Amino acid sequence: MQRALFFICIGAFLFSCKQNKQVSQVTAVQYDSAYQSAVFTDAARAEKIKQTFEVVDKIFRDYADSNHLPGVAYGIVVDGKLIYKGSIGYTDVEKKIPVTSSSLFRIASMSKSFTCLAILKLRDEGKLNLDDPAYLYIPELKNLKYPTADAPPITIRHLMTHGAGFPEDNPWGDRQLADTDKDLLEMIGKQLSFSNAPGIAFEYSNLGFALQGKIITEVTGIPYQDYIRKNIFEPLGMKTTTYEYGDVAPEKLAHGYRWLNNKWNEEELLHDTKEGSWGAMGALISSIDEFANYMGLHLSAWPANNAADNGPIKRSSVREMHHPWRWNGFNPNYKFPNGRVCAATAAYCYGLGWMKDCEGKTYIAHSGGLPGFGSQWRIMPDYGIGIVSFANRTYSPMGYVNLKVLDTIIKLAGLKPMELPPSKILEQRKNDLIKILPDWNNAEQSGIFAENFFPDNPIDTLKKYAKELFAKAGKNLVIKEMKAENQLRGSFIIEGEKINIEIYFTLSPENPAMIQAFRIREVIKEKK
């Protein structure tokens, strides 16, 4: 598919943890019921977001006008629910059929994450392993001639992360939708061309996702379209979402257009076939109303929590999809739509893109583009918010406007990411420390420190530095709340008359967790 701007950058290289079919079926049943999940602390957050919708509408209207978009549909999802939707223009220019939130657009490469979700579901059921050679499921791949003698066999994980060594195949891949599996296997039989050895580089490959579609079909014994419909669409209430445009009611179907010679020229819609697997890379057709349900599934995976896990796929597997598996680039001068420069790094996940900017904001996204269509969805799990937009103009870059809208909402609404409440053990160790500071009396006999602590931190030095800081702080000390980084690490402030003191500590993995590292330092006192 035409690779649109998924805004994705750095991550871990490859996760090489070996799985096996028996282990993948084991479900962890032990967990800490005291685990504290991150929460939003602004009770007025939802109302603040709603106050931005008029601005959002204007951004989309201006973008549609300046980019000659015949029709646009968009939606904003917050905390798993579609809270706002808008539409502009027409699905059929000739008949003047207006776009609505139930209009069905071809969303192209946004299809890819559904394919990976199906692969992960099969993995969770013990029916395949991500590090299996792909030739176990497509025997024709066994005879591939790799570009180097030391090349590893292509694995399913390589296919999911655009790491199989195939060349970027836009726009060639866009024209393969109607090809059958017979065509696909014949092409493999004639040998494939490689741009890299497998496993060493990111290169966007629609072919890699067609092969995943074929693997799903082989493992399940039914067309991958049917498997995804039954196991993903139906549980999520996506009743009209489909791969083949012939299945769509004519009054609901968005026609695709190319802007050429100052007019819209209708593009021929491409068929999908159950005898083929290419649609796994980009044939999907959906609406804002239904795709929002899918976005809700992804947002509901964050943060990790103890609630019942009743989705069509485990929350942990959805979070695994969001991991930056294959690094894709770093731009120190990345410019946001509002003009600010903020370095960003990107990676590819499983059928999704990942980006983290200089402010620490994380974005999960994927765009789609085909002749006649352009689309994108983007979520920010830490902020519980996401946006999706579809347009019916060839390769319309919806990633740009989506990023602009999210950026605008966060700024206007003053949104903050989720905050992690301190765990019980963090609070306990904080209170333990308060009792012994600043004198460190009987600290070595207190039983709250790990065995490494005092060999690493001589008690005389601890006493000297703490007494100096507390004396400098003055009287009327005020102990502030614990700020957790995770379940076993955090800090708190002691406010003094003259200076503030920060206490930071991290706990050991033993049970009960002990203080293994400690830092005390002066911090700048905030001006009132």
N, C-alpha and C positions, 0 to 999 in steps of 0.2 A: 504494500500500500504506500501511497505517497506519505512519507514520514512527515507528520506535522510537528509543531513545536510542543513536545511533551514536557519540556523543562525538567530535565532529569540529570543529576550529576553526582559524585564520589561514593563510594561505598566499599564494602568488603569485596575482595576479589572473588574467589569461588568458595562456597561452603562445601567442604569435602567430607563431611560426616557421612560415613557409610551406613546405609539403612539395609534392613532385610525385611522380607515379606512378613515374617513372623513378628518381629519387633514392632513394625509399623501398625500392627493391629492392637497393640497393647495400649490401653487408655490409663493415664495416671489417675489414681483414685485418692491419693493422699495430697492434701494441700493445707496451707495455713489459713484457717478461718479468720485469723486476725489481720490478714493482708489488707493493707490500705490502698485503695484505688484512687487515682487522681480525680479531682472534681472541679467544677466551675464554681467560683466563689461570688460571682456577680449575679445577684438575683434578678437584676433588670436587663440581663444580657439579651434575651429574646426580643424584648421590646425595643432595645437600642438598635438591633439589627433591622427590625421592621421599619424604623424611621429612615433607613437608607434606600428604600425600594424606589422612590421617585428618582433618585440619582441613578440607580441601576438601570431603570428604564431608559433614561436619557443616554447613558453610555451605549446601550445596545442600539438605540435608534440612530445615533450618530454614526456608529460603526457600520450598521447595515447600509446607510445612505452613502457613506464614503467608499464602501467596498462593493457596491452594486450587488447586494445580496437580495435575491428575489423573495426569500422567506427565511425567517429565523424563529426558533423556539428555544426558550431557556428556562431554567429552574434553579432555585436555591434550596439546598437541603441543609437543615440544622438538626443536630442530635437525631439523625436518622429519618427525619420527616421532611417532605416537600412542603415548605412553608410559603413559597412564592413562585409564581410562574408567569411568564410573559410570552407574547408572540407578536411577530411583525410580518407583514406581507402575505405572500401566497405560496401554497404548495403546488398549484397549477396556475401559471401565469395566464394562459389562454382562457381558461374557464373562470379565473378570478376566485378560486377556492381559497379562503383565508386559512392561514396557519393557526392551529390550536395546540394545546398541550397534549392532545391525543393524536395529533398528526404523526404519521409514521415515516421517519427519515432513515435512509441507509446511513449507518454510522461507521462503516468501513473498519479501520484498524482498532477501533474501540472494541471490536469483536475479540481481540486477542486475549484479553484477561478472562473472558468466559472459557476459552479453550484451556488456559492454564488452570483455572478453577476446577474444571472437569478432571484434568490430569491429577491435581492434588487430591481430589475426592477419591479417585481410583487408588492413589498411593495410600490414603488413609484406610481404605478398605483392604489393603494388602494385595492388590492386583497388579501392581508394578512398583518399581523403584525409580527414583529420579536419576540415579546414576547407572541405571541399566543402559547397555549399548542399544541404540535405537534399532539395530538390525535384528534384535530378538523379536521384534514385533513387525518389522518390515524386512524380510529376509533379503530383498534385493539390495539393501544397503550393505550387506556383508561383502559384496564384491567391489565396493568403491575404491578407486585409486586415489589415495590421499596425496597432498602436495609434497609431504616429506616422509622419510622412512620412519621417523620417530613419532609420527602423529598418533594420538590416541583415537580410538573409535568414537564416533559421535554418540553422545548420551542424550537422554531425554532432557536433562538439565541444560545441556548446551543449546538445545532447540528452544527451550523456554526463555533463555537469556540472550538470544542472538549471538551465541558464541560457537556455532558449529563450523565456522570458517567459510560459509557461503558469502558471496558478494552481496552488497546492498542491491535489492532488485526492484526499486522504484524507478520508473513507473511500470516496468515489465510485468510485475506481479499483479498489477491492477487488472490486467486483461485475461487472467487465467481462471476467473471464478467458475466458468461453465465447464472447465476441463474435468474429465473423469479420472478415477483412480487408475484406469487402464493407461490413460495418457501420462499420468504421473509416474507410474512404474516403468513405462517405456522410456521416459526421459532419464530415469535413474539408470536403467539398463544400458543406455548409451554413454554413461558416465556424466558426472556433474563437474562443473568448474568451481574451483576454490580460489578465494582471494587470500586466505590465511589457513594455517593449520588449525584444527579444532582446539578450542579452549584457551586461546591466547589473546583474543581481541573482540571487541564489540563491533558488529556490523549488521545493520538492520536487514532481516531476512524474512520475507513472506513465505518463501519455500519452507523454512523451518517450522512455521506454524501450520502449513498444509500437511507436513509430515506428522505433526502432533494430532491433527484431525484424523489422519489415517490410523494412528496408534490407538486413539479412543475407539474408533470403529472396530479395530481388530480385537481389542481387549474385551469390549462389551458385547460384540456380536450384533450390534445394531448401528445404523448410521450415527455419526457423532452428533448430528443435528437433533436426532431423536433423544439421544442420551442427555444432552444439555437441556432440551426442552423439559424432559421429565424430571430431571434432578436439580435444575436451577430455575428455569423460567416458572414452572408450575408452583413450586413452593414459595416463590417470591411474588406470585400474583401477576406475572407478566404474560397475560393471556393473548395479546395480539403481537407480541414480539416474535419475529420469525427470521428466517434466512432468505426465503424466496419471495420476491416481490409479487409474484402471481398469486400468493396466498392473501394479499392485502386487499381490503375493500377499496375500490377505485377512489372514492371520495375521501379516504384517509391517507392515501399514498402521496408522498412528496415526490414531485418530478424534479429531476436534476437539470441544471443549466450551466452553461459556460458563457461568461461575459466576453464577447468578441465583436469588434467593429461597432462598438457602442450600442449593442443590443444583446438580449439574452437568447442564446441558442440552446435548444433542448438537447441534452445528452441521451444517448440510448442506454436504458437501464440494463444491467448485466444480470443474467439468470444465475441462480445457484442450483446445484444438482446433488441429489442424495447419492448419486453414483460417483461423486467426487469429493475431495477433501479441501479444496482451495478456499471454500467459504469460511473455514476455521480461522483464516487470517483476516477476513474483512467483509463478509456478506451480510452481517447482522442488520436488521431493520427494527427500530424501536421508537418509542415516544418518550417525551419528557415525563409523563405521568408514570410510566412503567420503569424507565431507566432509573428514576429516583429511588425505587424500591431496591434496586441493585446497589446504588450508592449507600443506602441505609445499611445494607449488609456489611459493607466495608467499614463504614464509620462505627458500627456497633462492635467491631472487633477491638476497639480501643476505648479505654485502657484495659489491660488484662484485669479480670475480675472473677468473682465467685458465683455469678448468676448462672442460672440454668443455660446450657449450651444447646439450643434447640434449632439452630439454623440448618440450612441444607449442607453446610460444610462447617467444620470446627472453626471457632474464632482464632485459634492458634494457627491454623493453616492460612486463614485470611491475612493474619499479621505476617506470616512467612512470605506471602505474596508481595508484601510491601517492603521487604528487606532489600537494600541496594546490593544486588548480587554481582553485577558486572559494571565496573566503573566506565564512565562514558565521557568524562571531560571536566575541566575546571576553567572558569572564566573569571579572572580577577576584576574585570571591568564590566560585569554583567549589568545591563541597564534595564530597570523596570519601566513599565509603561508610563509611569508618572515622571520619568526622567532621572530618578535617583540612581546612583551607581552603588551596587551592593554585590560583592563577590558571591558567586554561586558555584556549587559543584554538583555533578549529576551522575546518575547510574541507571542501569536497567534492572528491574525486578523480575517478576514472573508475569509477563504480559502487561506490565505497567512501568511507568517512569517514575523516578525519584529525584527530587532536588532539595538541597538545603542551602539557604542563603546566609549572608554574613550576620544576620540578626538571629540566626538559629531556627528560623521557621522551616518546617519540613512540608513538602508538597508531594502528593501522589497523584499522578495524572497519566492520561493517554489521549492522543489526538487520533483523528481518522480522516482520510481523504481518498476519494475516488472521483472519477469523471462525474461531475454533477453534484458533488457533496463535500462538505467539510464539517468537522465536529470535534468536540473535546469535552472531557470531564476532568475535574480537578478537586481533590479533597485535601483538607488540612486536619489530620486526625487530632492534633493537640488542641485545635480550636473548635473541633466538632462541627465544622462547616464545609460545604462543598458546593460546586456549581457545575452545571452541564449546559451545553448549548449546541444546537444543530443548525446548519444552514444548507440550502440547496443550490450552492454555486461551487463549481469545480475547485477543489483544494482550498476552500476558504479557511484562512488561518484563525480558527476560533480560540486557540490557546492564548493569543495575545489579549483579546478582550476579556476572557475569563480571568486571567491574572490581574488585569486592571480592575475588574469588578471586585474580586476578593480583596485586593489591596485597599480599595476604596472603602469597602464595608468595614474592614478591620480598623482603618484609621478613623472613619466617621463615628463608628460605634464604640471606639476605644476598647476593642476586644483584647482579652488576655488569654493565654493558654491555660489549660487545666493545671491545677496545683495539687501536689501530692501531700496529703495529711501525714504527719509523722506517725510511725508505727508505735505500738505500745512499748517495744523494747528501746526505741530511740528516746521516747519520753522518759522511760525509766533511767536510762544511762545519763540523760541530761540532769535529772534530779540527783543522781548519784554524784555527778561531777560537782554540782553546786554545793553539796555538803562538804566537800573536801577542799574547795578553792577558797582563798588563794594560798592557804598554808600547806596544802597537800598532807595534812596530818593523817597518819595511819593509812595512807593511800596504798602502800604495799600490802597491807593486811586486809584491804577492803573487799577483795574478791571480785572486783568489777573490771580488772584489766587482764588482757591476754598475756600469755607467757613471754611474748616478745617485747612487751611494752617498756618495762624498766631497763632491760639491756639496751634498748634503742634510745631511751630517754632518761638519762641520769637524773635521779630525784633532786639532787642539789640544784641542777640547772632549771628544772621545772619550778622549784620553789622560788628561786631568785627572780626569774623572769615574771612569774605570776604576781609576786608581791610588788615588783616595780610598776607593772601595768595597773594594778588595782589602786596603788597609792596615787598614781597619776590621774586616775579616773575621778577620784574624790569620793564624796559621800552620796547618800541618797541613790544608791544603785537600783536600777530597774531591770529586771530580767525579762526579756522579750520571748515571743513564742519560737518554738523549734521550726526551722525551715528544712524540710527533708529533700534530699537529692534522690534517695531511693529508700527501701525498707531499712537499710543498715548504714546509712551515711547522711550526715546533715550538719547544720550549724545553728547557733543562736547568738543573739546580741545581748550584751549587758551594757545598758546605758548609764553613763556616769555624768557627773556635773561638768567635767572638763573634756573628757574623751569617751569614746565608746570602745568596748572590747568585743571582739568576735571569738567565739569558741567553736572550733570545728573538730569533729571526730568521726571515725569510721569503725565499724564493728567487725568482728571475726566471723567466719562461717560456722563456728561451733555453736552448740545449743546448751545453755543460753549463750547468746552472742556477747562477747567481751570487747572492751575498747582496745583496739590494736594500734591506732594512730591518733594523734592529737595535735592540734595547733591552736595557739592563742596569739592574738595580734591586735594591735591598735587599728581602728578604722575611723575614717573621717566622719565626724559628727554632722548629720544633716542640718542645714539651716532651716529655722522655722520662719 
